[in-house]
Amino acid sequence: MEQKTLFKLTLMLTLACINLTFTKPTFSQAKIESHIFSKDNPINGAISITLPDGWSTYWKFPGPNGFTPNIKVLHKENLKSFNISWPYPKKLGPENFTYLGYDNDLLLPVELKRLDENKNIILLLDISYGICKSVCVVLSKTLTISDTDDIDYLVLDRLLKSNNRVMMTTGLGSSNKCRLKKLTDSQYKIVVENLLMKNSSSIISVLFDYEGNSWTIDAQSFYPKYGRVEALLKLKEAKKSKLDLENVSLIYLDNRTAKKTVACVS
């Protein structure tokens, strides 16, 4: 009897060890929600991503080592336009494998415009995004945004106090020298130089940004000694799409305040 009991106990311990060996590591899932701040037209709100402790996520142009977030509209009602603003990112990751992203909870300001003032807006989004710690994981979430939701004053207060949101547009770029070199039909190199960026000790970081879904920005570099920022612009889809320089801008940190300016003066 004792031998049978000992055998059962040994078997249970062995199975437990096997289970521990082959069980995948778990972590707290990131939480993604929508919030409404006003019900006028346009409607202002935000998408929040709450990260597990020690995890980070990617900017919309994270660079070659990151996962580019994908936001797809699944369904819309009474929606004229929809725009998402991204806060200024940090350079994260180990040496030689860095990416642009965020290591704190993220708030993405959104703006929605109605087609008909007398009808409500409904927007259904499919959002795919990556989070990283010792490993990187791609998550997906279906999110509904509607102006029938209650106004979230607590999240609005958090947004107003955040120091990495792009707060203003400036005239810094009016003196930019912009050069665009075509490498292939689907790739350009863009270089912008500005003496004010060169001579300013307060401007500590500069990045290109692009408004639209046709092109992505890769391999960004800022050289404060020369007041120069450069990057690669890559066509996202196989079909040809004209590069509109009016959609290209510079975002920069001026005394740790995120600002925006034109990249190439027309």
N, C-alpha and C positions, 0 to 999 in steps of 0.2 A: 504493500500500500504506500509506504514511504517512497519507494522507488518511482511509482507512478506519479505521485505528487511532485517529486523532484524533477521528473522528466517533463511534466506539464509546465512547471515553473521555468525550466531552462528553455523550453520551446517558446513560451510567451516572451521572455527576455530577448531571444534571438529574433523573433518577428518584430519586436519593438525597435531593435537596433537596425534591422533592414529598412523599416519604415522611416526611421530618422535619416538613414543614409540617402534614400531616394526621394524624400519629400523636398519639393522646391522651396526656397526661402520665401517667406511672405513679408508683406509690408503694408502699412496703412495706405489705402487708396487716396489719391488726390481728390479733392472735392471741387466741383465746378457748378456755379449757380449764376442766374441772371438777376439783375436788380433794376428797378425803375426809379429815376430821380425827379421826373416831371412828366406831365401829361399834355403839355402844350405841343404845338407842331413847330419845329421838330421835337421829338421825344428824346430826352437824354437818359442814359442809364449806364450800366456796366456789366461786364462778365467777370466774375471773380474765380480765381483758381487758388484754392487753399492747399498748400503743399505739406506732405508729411515731414517731420523733423529731419533735417540734414539733406533733403532732396532739393533739386533745382529743376527748372524747365527752360525752354528755348525761346529766344526772340523770333520774330517772323523771318529774319534773314540770319540764321545762326552761324553760317559759314560751313565749310566742307566737312567739319567734324560733328555737326549737329543734325537733328531731325527737324525739318521745316514743318511747323504746324499747318494743318489743312482745315479750313472752315468752309463747309459746303451747305448751300441753302437747299433744304429738302422740300419746304412748302412755305408759301407766303400768302397773306391776305391783306389787301388795302395798303400795300407797301410800295412807296415811290422810290425810295433809296435807303441804303443801309451802309453805315461806315463804322469801322473799328479803328481806334487809335492805340498805338503801342507805346508804353513808357520806355524811357531810355534804358538800354540793357547794360550788363556788366560783362567783362571778359572772365569766363569761368573755365574750370577743367584743369587737368595736369599739363605740365609743360610739353609742348609739341603736340598737344591734343586739345587745344582750347576751343571754346565756342562762345557765342554771345547769347546771354540769357539772364535768368533771374534766380536768386537763391532765397527770396522771400515770397510771401503770398502776393499774388499778382491781381491787379485791377486793370481791366481793359475798358476804357470809356467807349460807349457806343452812342450813335445818333441815328434815329429812324424818322423818316418823313412819311406822312400819310398821303394817299391819293385823294381820299374823300375825308374832309374834316369831321363828318358826322358818323363815321364808321371806325371801329376799333382795328388795331393792327395785330396780326398774329404772324410770327416768324419762327419757323422750325429749322434748327441748325444741326448739322452733324460735325462735331469738332474732334479732330485727331491731334494729339499732342504728346510729346515725349517728356518723361521725367528721369532724372539721373541721380545716382548716389555712387555706390560701388559698382552697380550695374545700371543700364538704361532700359526703360520700359516704355512702350508706346501704348497710350490709353485712348479710348474713344468714348464720347458722350453725346447723346441726343439732347438738345437743350431747346426749350420753348421760351420765347420772349414775347410778352404781350403788354399793351398799355392798360389792361384791366387789372394788372398786379398792383398791390399797394406800394406807395412810395417808401423807399428804404432810406431813411434819414441817417441811420448809423453808418451805412456803407458810403453814402455821399460824404459824410464827415471824414471818413478814412481817406477817400479819394482827394478831397481838398487839402488834406494834410500831407499827402505823399509827396516826396521831394524828387521823384524821378519822372513824373508825368511832364510831357512837353507843354509848357505853360504859355508860351508866346512865340509869335513870329517876328523876326527882327530884320533889319536892313543890312546885316553884316555881309551877305552874299552879293550885294550890289557892285562890289569891287573884285569879285572873283574872276580869275582867269581859268577858263574851262577848256579842256582838250578831250576830244573823243576819238578813239582809234578803233576802226573796225578790224576785228581779228578773223571772224567768220560771219556767215549770214545770221548766226544765232548767238554771237558773242562780241562784246565791245569792252575795251578798256577805257575807263573814265578817270581823268585826273583834274583836280581843282586845286589852285594855289591862291592864297590870300595873305597879304602882308599883315593884316590885323591879327590873323591867327598865329602868324610867326612871331609877332612882337608882344603878344598878350600872354602874361603869366597865369591869367585866370582861366583860359580855355585849356582844359586838361584832356579832352577827348572829343573826336569828331567822327561821325559816321554818315554814309549815304543812306537815304531812305527812298522808297519808290511807292507811289500811290497807284494801285492797280494790281491785276492778277497775271498779266502777261509775262512780266520779267521778274527775275530774282537777282539779288545782289550777293556776290561771293568775294572771298579773299580781300577783305577790307584792311587798309593800313593807313595810319595817321602819323605824319612826321612833323612834330611840332617845331623842330629846328628850322625847317624850311617852310612851314605853314602850308603843308601839302597833304591832301588826302586822296587816295586812289582805291579803285575797286574794279571788279569784273562784273559786267551786266550780262546775264544769260537769259535767253529765251526759254520759257518753261515748257512750251508745247512745240510740237514739230511744225505746225503751220506758221507761216510768216506773219509777223506782227511788227508794225512800225514802232520804233523807239521814240517816244514823245518825251523830250527833255524837260518839258514843263511839269511832268510827273515825278521828276527826280529832284530831291531836296537834300539839304544837309541838316542833320540834327547834332547838337553839340552841348557839352556841359560847360557853362560859364559860372565859375564860383559855385559849382555843384548844382546849379539850376539848369534844367534841361530846356533848350530853346531850339527854334527851327528857323531856317533861312533858305533862300533860293540857292540852287547849286550852279546852274548855268543861266546867265542873263541872256534873254532873247534880244 
